[in-house]
Amino acid sequence: MRKPRDFDAELRALTDKAKALKTKKQGQLGELVIAIGADALSMEQLAGALIEAAGSDAARKEAWRKSGAAFFRGDGARVRKGASRNAGGASAIGASPQPASGEAGTA
């Protein structure tokens, strides 16, 4: 006779795994903010830039995706130099978080 499945234990294991993944994602986002130099911004500036980036059009997000992909390929110094010249700040900040979610989806 088969042993019955312990659905409660399986659910707890899945819940624990989901929490671990969320914690890992938050850590990676924090590391990304530091890596691109956005930690020099105030919390309000960073939040405003991300809000603007989230509401931007598809063409602008695609440009940021390309910039972020270049950053992850190791062309980051060039990308950061261009970002520091950006007076608006939103496109510099929005460039890297977009690829992070794309990278996470492929991993």
MDTraj code that builds the backbone (N, CA, C; nanometers):
import mdtraj as md
import numpy as np

residues = "MET ARG LYS PRO ARG ASP PHE ASP ALA GLU LEU ARG ALA LEU THR ASP LYS ALA LYS ALA LEU LYS THR LYS LYS GLN GLY GLN LEU GLY GLU LEU VAL ILE ALA ILE GLY ALA ASP ALA LEU SER MET GLU GLN LEU ALA GLY ALA LEU ILE GLU ALA ALA GLY SER ASP ALA ALA ARG LYS GLU ALA TRP ARG LYS SER GLY ALA ALA PHE PHE ARG GLY ASP GLY ALA ARG VAL ARG LYS GLY ALA SER ARG ASN ALA GLY GLY ALA SER ALA ILE GLY ALA SER PRO GLN PRO ALA SER GLY GLU ALA GLY THR ALA".split()
xyz = np.array([
    [0.0836, -0.1189, 0.0000],
    [0.0000, 0.0000, 0.0000],
    [0.0879, 0.1250, 0.0000],
    [0.0471, 0.2240, -0.0784],
    [0.1264, 0.3464, -0.0889],
    [0.1089, 0.4343, 0.0337],
    [0.2167, 0.5032, 0.0637],
    [0.2138, 0.6001, 0.1738],
    [0.1450, 0.7270, 0.1232],
    [0.0515, 0.7822, 0.1991],
    [-0.0170, 0.9059, 0.1542],
    [0.0802, 1.0241, 0.1524],
    [0.0571, 1.1154, 0.0570],
    [0.1413, 1.2352, 0.0463],
    [0.1111, 1.3311, 0.1598],
    [0.2148, 1.3933, 0.2079],
    [0.2003, 1.4944, 0.3131],
    [0.1938, 1.6313, 0.2454],
    [0.0721, 1.6712, 0.2093],
    [0.0546, 1.7973, 0.1377],
    [0.0971, 1.9175, 0.2207],
    [0.0765, 1.9098, 0.3521],
    [0.1155, 2.0212, 0.4383],
    [0.2674, 2.0416, 0.4361],
    [0.3420, 1.9322, 0.4399],
    [0.4880, 1.9429, 0.4363],
    [0.5340, 1.9962, 0.3006],
    [0.4715, 1.9501, 0.1939],
    [0.5067, 1.9995, 0.0606],
    [0.4762, 2.1475, 0.0474],
    [0.3638, 2.1907, 0.1013],
    [0.3269, 2.3320, 0.0968],
    [0.4246, 2.4162, 0.1768],
    [0.4645, 2.3671, 0.2945],
    [0.5632, 2.4399, 0.3754],
    [0.6954, 2.4511, 0.3007],
    [0.7375, 2.3435, 0.2349],
    [0.8632, 2.3460, 0.1601],
    [0.8560, 2.4475, 0.0457],
    [0.7440, 2.4510, -0.0249],
    [0.7270, 2.5483, -0.1335],
    [0.7245, 2.6912, -0.0807],
    [0.6591, 2.7114, 0.0319],
    [0.6530, 2.8440, 0.0929],
    [0.7928, 2.8902, 0.1340],
    [0.8696, 2.7991, 0.1936],
    [1.0065, 2.8329, 0.2328],
    [1.0919, 2.8662, 0.1112],
    [1.0751, 2.7898, 0.0037],
    [1.1516, 2.8157, -0.1184],
    [1.1137, 2.9515, -0.1779],
    [0.9839, 2.9853, -0.1767],
    [0.9388, 3.1144, -0.2286],
    [0.9982, 3.2294, -0.1475],
    [1.0022, 3.2139, -0.0155],
    [1.0616, 3.3175, 0.0700],
    [1.2099, 3.3335, 0.0409],
    [1.2801, 3.2213, 0.0226],
    [1.4236, 3.2275, -0.0067],
    [1.4484, 3.2960, -0.1401],
    [1.3661, 3.2672, -0.2401],
    [1.3813, 3.3314, -0.3710],
    [1.3544, 3.4806, -0.3634],
    [1.2536, 3.5193, -0.2850],
    [1.2227, 3.6617, -0.2697],
    [1.3378, 3.7351, -0.2014],
    [1.3943, 3.6734, -0.0993],
    [1.5073, 3.7326, -0.0283],
    [1.6277, 3.7462, -0.1210],
    [1.6526, 3.6435, -0.2019],
    [1.7638, 3.6479, -0.2971],
    [1.7431, 3.7593, -0.3993],
    [1.6202, 3.7733, -0.4494],
    [1.5900, 3.8771, -0.5481],
    [1.6130, 4.0160, -0.4880],
    [1.5681, 4.0358, -0.3647],
    [1.5880, 4.1653, -0.2999],
    [1.7357, 4.1953, -0.2825],
    [1.8135, 4.0956, -0.2446],
    [1.9574, 4.1140, -0.2297],
    [2.0235, 4.1510, -0.3619],
    [1.9820, 4.0815, -0.4687],
    [2.0387, 4.1101, -0.6001],
    [2.0022, 4.2504, -0.6470],
    [1.8808, 4.2944, -0.6200],
    [1.8422, 4.4305, -0.6579],
    [1.9250, 4.5333, -0.5812],
    [1.9485, 4.5074, -0.4544],
    [2.0330, 4.5967, -0.3757],
    [2.1750, 4.6015, -0.4292],
    [2.2287, 4.4848, -0.4653],
    [2.3626, 4.4794, -0.5222],
    [2.3682, 4.5561, -0.6544],
    [2.2631, 4.5462, -0.7326],
    [2.2573, 4.6167, -0.8608],
    [2.2574, 4.7677, -0.8410],
    [2.1800, 4.8137, -0.7452],
    [2.1747, 4.9574, -0.7150],
    [2.3145, 5.0072, -0.6794],
    [2.3859, 4.9295, -0.6004],
    [2.5215, 4.9684, -0.5611],
    [2.6162, 4.9622, -0.6805],
    [2.6052, 4.8561, -0.7600],
    [2.6962, 4.8370, -0.8742],
    [2.6865, 4.9491, -0.9764],
    [2.5663, 5.0019, -0.9974],
    [2.5530, 5.1083, -1.0978],
    [2.5743, 5.2468, -1.0381],
    [2.5958, 5.2521, -0.9079],
    [2.6231, 5.3798, -0.8434],
    [2.4986, 5.4557, -0.8010],
    [2.3828, 5.3914, -0.8093],
    [2.2585, 5.4592, -0.7739],
    [2.2406, 5.4728, -0.6228],
    [2.3278, 5.4094, -0.5457],
    [2.3190, 5.4232, -0.4005],
    [2.3582, 5.5636, -0.3552],
    [2.4157, 5.6427, -0.4465],
    [2.4498, 5.7817, -0.4145],
    [2.3260, 5.8717, -0.4172],
    [2.2191, 5.8230, -0.4785],
    [2.0940, 5.8998, -0.4832],
    [2.0193, 5.8870, -0.3510],
    [1.9368, 5.9861, -0.3223],
    [1.8518, 5.9745, -0.2039],
    [1.7418, 5.8728, -0.2333],
    [1.6790, 5.8228, -0.1309],
    [1.5711, 5.7256, -0.1491],
    [1.4589, 5.7846, -0.2340],
    [1.4296, 5.9125, -0.2131],
    [1.3233, 5.9775, -0.2891],
    [1.3583, 5.9871, -0.4369],
    [1.4840, 6.0223, -0.4661],
    [1.5277, 6.0319, -0.6058],
    [1.5227, 5.8956, -0.6737],
    [1.5720, 5.7949, -0.6054],
    [1.5727, 5.6608, -0.6624],
    [1.4303, 5.6110, -0.6855],
    [1.3441, 5.6315, -0.5883],
    [1.2046, 5.5887, -0.6033],
    [1.1376, 5.6630, -0.7190],
    [1.1596, 5.7930, -0.7288],
    [1.1013, 5.8711, -0.8378],
    [1.1496, 5.8248, -0.9739],
    [1.2788, 5.7965, -0.9831],
    [1.3345, 5.7495, -1.1103],
    [1.2749, 5.6142, -1.1488],
    [1.2616, 5.5258, -1.0526],
    [1.2049, 5.3928, -1.0813],
    [1.0573, 5.4008, -1.1167],
    [0.9850, 5.4900, -1.0518],
    [0.8433, 5.5082, -1.0849],
    [0.8303, 5.5588, -1.2282],
    [0.9134, 5.6556, -1.2640],
    [0.9103, 5.7077, -1.4009],
    [0.9491, 5.5985, -1.5006],
    [1.0499, 5.5197, -1.4665],
    [1.0955, 5.4125, -1.5554],
    [0.9865, 5.3078, -1.5756],
    [0.9155, 5.2735, -1.4704],
    [0.8110, 5.1718, -1.4805],
    [0.6969, 5.2173, -1.5712],
    [0.6732, 5.3464, -1.5778],
    [0.5640, 5.3981, -1.6590],
    [0.6051, 5.4443, -1.7974],
    [0.7297, 5.4214, -1.8351],
    [0.7789, 5.4690, -1.9644],
    [0.7298, 5.3828, -2.0799],
    [0.7452, 5.4378, -2.2005],
    [0.7020, 5.3662, -2.3204],
    [0.7976, 5.2517, -2.3543],
    [0.7523, 5.1628, -2.4414],
    [0.8272, 5.0416, -2.4759],
    [0.9603, 5.0728, -2.5439],
    [0.9641, 5.1740, -2.6285],
    [1.0876, 5.2079, -2.6989],
    [1.1952, 5.2527, -2.5999],
    [1.1560, 5.3311, -2.5037],
    [1.2513, 5.3782, -2.4037],
    [1.3010, 5.2622, -2.3174],
    [1.2093, 5.1719, -2.2810],
    [1.2495, 5.0553, -2.2025],
    [1.3443, 4.9663, -2.2817],
    [1.3228, 4.9552, -2.4111],
    [1.4124, 4.8745, -2.4951],
    [1.5518, 4.9362, -2.4985],
    [1.5607, 5.0674, -2.5064],
    [1.6915, 5.1339, -2.5030],
    [1.7602, 5.1076, -2.3691],
    [1.6847, 5.1113, -2.2613],
    [1.7402, 5.0827, -2.1295],
    [1.7829, 4.9369, -2.1198],
    [1.7069, 4.8476, -2.1819],
    [1.7421, 4.7052, -2.1789],
    [1.8777, 4.6838, -2.2460],
    [1.8973, 4.7503, -2.3614],
    [2.0239, 4.7381, -2.4329],
    [2.1388, 4.7936, -2.3493],
    [2.1156, 4.9048, -2.2852],
    [2.2161, 4.9649, -2.1993],
    [2.2486, 4.8721, -2.0822],
    [2.1468, 4.8136, -2.0241],
    [2.1666, 4.7204, -1.9132],
    [2.2382, 4.5943, -1.9568],
    [2.2047, 4.5437, -2.0753],
    [2.2731, 4.4252, -2.1274],
    [2.4210, 4.4549, -2.1463],
    [2.4535, 4.5743, -2.1941],
    [2.5936, 4.6140, -2.2096],
    [2.6626, 4.6173, -2.0735],
    [2.5933, 4.6640, -1.9730],
    [2.6481, 4.6682, -1.8373],
    [2.6827, 4.5278, -1.7895],
    [2.5912, 4.4327, -1.8107],
    [2.6145, 4.2963, -1.7642],
    [2.7195, 4.2232, -1.8472],
    [2.7415, 4.2662, -1.9706],
    [2.8470, 4.2072, -2.0533],
    [2.9846, 4.2560, -2.0105],
    [2.9893, 4.3581, -1.9289],
    [3.1177, 4.4109, -1.8838],
    [3.1495, 4.5467, -1.9411],
    [3.0588, 4.6007, -2.0189],
    [3.0769, 4.7344, -2.0730],
    [3.0225, 4.8378, -1.9743],
    [3.0162, 4.8019, -1.8467],
    [2.9527, 4.8839, -1.7446],
    [3.0156, 5.0191, -1.7243],
    [3.1471, 5.0267, -1.7364],
    [3.2139, 5.1559, -1.7159],
    [3.1655, 5.2561, -1.8190],
    [3.1510, 5.2104, -1.9436],
    [3.1027, 5.2998, -2.0492],
    [2.9583, 5.3400, -2.0214],
    [2.8791, 5.2475, -1.9766],
    [2.7384, 5.2760, -1.9487],
    [2.7266, 5.3754, -1.8340],
    [2.8052, 5.3547, -1.7272],
    [2.7981, 5.4451, -1.6127],
    [2.8435, 5.5855, -1.6482],
    [2.9441, 5.5976, -1.7357],
    [2.9880, 5.7313, -1.7780],
    [2.8748, 5.8031, -1.8491],
    [2.8036, 5.7343, -1.9344],
    [2.6894, 5.7931, -2.0038],
    [2.5776, 5.8265, -1.9076],
    [2.5611, 5.7437, -1.8059],
    [2.4548, 5.7657, -1.7080],
    [2.4827, 5.8901, -1.6251],
    [2.6103, 5.9148, -1.5947],
    [2.6417, 6.0309, -1.5121],
    [2.6173, 6.1608, -1.5880],
    [2.6225, 6.1555, -1.7216],
    [2.5947, 6.2748, -1.8013],
    [2.4452, 6.3004, -1.8137],
    [2.3641, 6.2010, -1.7821],
    [2.2193, 6.2133, -1.7974],
    [2.1637, 6.3039, -1.6884],
    [2.1139, 6.4165, -1.7255],
    [2.0635, 6.5122, -1.6269],
    [1.9351, 6.4641, -1.5621],
    [1.8509, 6.3912, -1.6364],
    [1.7231, 6.3440, -1.5835],
    [1.7386, 6.2366, -1.4784],
    [1.8367, 6.1508, -1.4949],
    [1.8607, 6.0459, -1.3975],
    [1.7724, 5.9246, -1.4155],
    [1.6500, 5.9400, -1.4628],
    [1.5569, 5.8277, -1.4716],
    [1.6062, 5.7228, -1.5692],
    [1.6583, 5.7647, -1.6836],
    [1.7029, 5.6646, -1.7794],
    [1.8278, 5.5940, -1.7302],
    [1.9109, 5.6611, -1.6531],
    [2.0300, 5.5955, -1.5995],
    [1.9905, 5.4901, -1.4971],
    [1.8946, 5.5212, -1.4143],
    [1.8520, 5.4273, -1.3123],
    [1.7687, 5.3167, -1.3747],
    [1.6846, 5.3514, -1.4659],
    [1.5969, 5.2518, -1.5261],
    [1.6699, 5.1551, -1.6170],
    [1.7915, 5.1878, -1.6565],
    [1.8626, 5.1031, -1.7514],
    [1.8926, 4.9657, -1.6947],
    [1.9379, 4.9559, -1.5736],
    [1.9802, 4.8266, -1.5235],
    [1.8715, 4.7451, -1.4557],
    [1.7781, 4.8016, -1.3806],
    [1.6769, 4.7162, -1.3206],
    [1.5947, 4.6385, -1.4223],
    [1.5706, 4.6914, -1.5388],
    [1.4930, 4.6204, -1.6396],
    [1.5592, 4.4895, -1.6795],
    [1.6916, 4.4888, -1.7144],
    [1.7552, 4.3627, -1.7495],
    [1.7605, 4.2665, -1.6333],
    [1.7657, 4.3165, -1.5112],
    [1.7708, 4.2263, -1.3979],
    [1.6507, 4.1350, -1.3960],
    [1.5347, 4.1890, -1.4211],
    [1.4163, 4.1031, -1.4222],
    [1.4198, 4.0115, -1.5423],
    [1.4735, 4.0592, -1.6542],
    [1.4864, 3.9727, -1.7706],
    [1.5870, 3.8624, -1.7450],
    [1.6974, 3.8941, -1.6771],
    [1.7966, 3.7945, -1.6437],
    [1.7392, 3.6918, -1.5489],
    [1.6617, 3.7380, -1.4502],
    [1.6051, 3.6464, -1.3534],
    [1.5087, 3.5505, -1.4195],
    [1.4384, 3.5954, -1.5207],
    [1.3432, 3.5096, -1.5888],
    [1.4102, 3.4005, -1.6687],
    [1.5333, 3.4256, -1.7154],
    [1.6014, 3.3248, -1.7955],
    [1.6828, 3.2301, -1.7103],
    [1.7108, 3.2656, -1.5878],
    [1.7955, 3.1806, -1.5017],
    [1.7186, 3.0699, -1.4374],
])
top = md.Topology()
chain = top.add_chain()
for i, resn in enumerate(residues, 1):
    res = top.add_residue(resn, chain, resSeq=i)
    for name in ("N", "CA", "C"):
        top.add_atom(name, md.element.get_by_symbol(name[0]), res)
traj = md.Trajectory(xyz[None], top)
